[in-house]
């Protein structure tokens, strides 16, 4: 049986919702290629009540993105909040410290803290993927 990879998305604007749709649409192909089933476990956004074209089950919504890095049932955190300080910075540092893989499209964060984040990821043996920020 294929292993599930639990993913949390922090930031659900254009990129976050596109990523969600892409993953849902390509779940079977991804699992065939990787041997793992990608599962969007949690979603976090500034405004949960914002009108969206996608219907997300209430059970997936998390109010505080910083809680994601402490959850045992999260393997990968996709940070799409943006900005080099505040919640995005706290979330990514905390995720890496708590041995969660991180994917980010955050240019500002990588420009300012990329070296520190890369060292932290290496120390905790997790991936820090930031190609989307380049």
HELIX and SHEET records of a PDB file:
HELIX    1   1 UNK A   14  UNK A   25  1                                  12    
HELIX    2   2 UNK A   27  UNK A   34  1                                   8    
HELIX    3   3 UNK A   58  UNK A   60  5                                   3    
HELIX    4   4 UNK A   65  UNK A   70  5                                   6    
HELIX    5   5 UNK A   86  UNK A   97  1                                  12    
HELIX    6   6 UNK A  107  UNK A  123  1                                  17    
HELIX    7   7 UNK A  131  UNK A  133  5                                   3    
SHEET    1   A 5 UNK A  36  UNK A  44  0                                        
SHEET    2   A 5 UNK A   3  UNK A  10  1                                        
SHEET    3   A 5 UNK A  76  UNK A  79  1                                        
SHEET    4   A 5 UNK A 101  UNK A 104  1                                        
SHEET    5   A 5 UNK A 128  UNK A 129  1                                        
END                                                                             
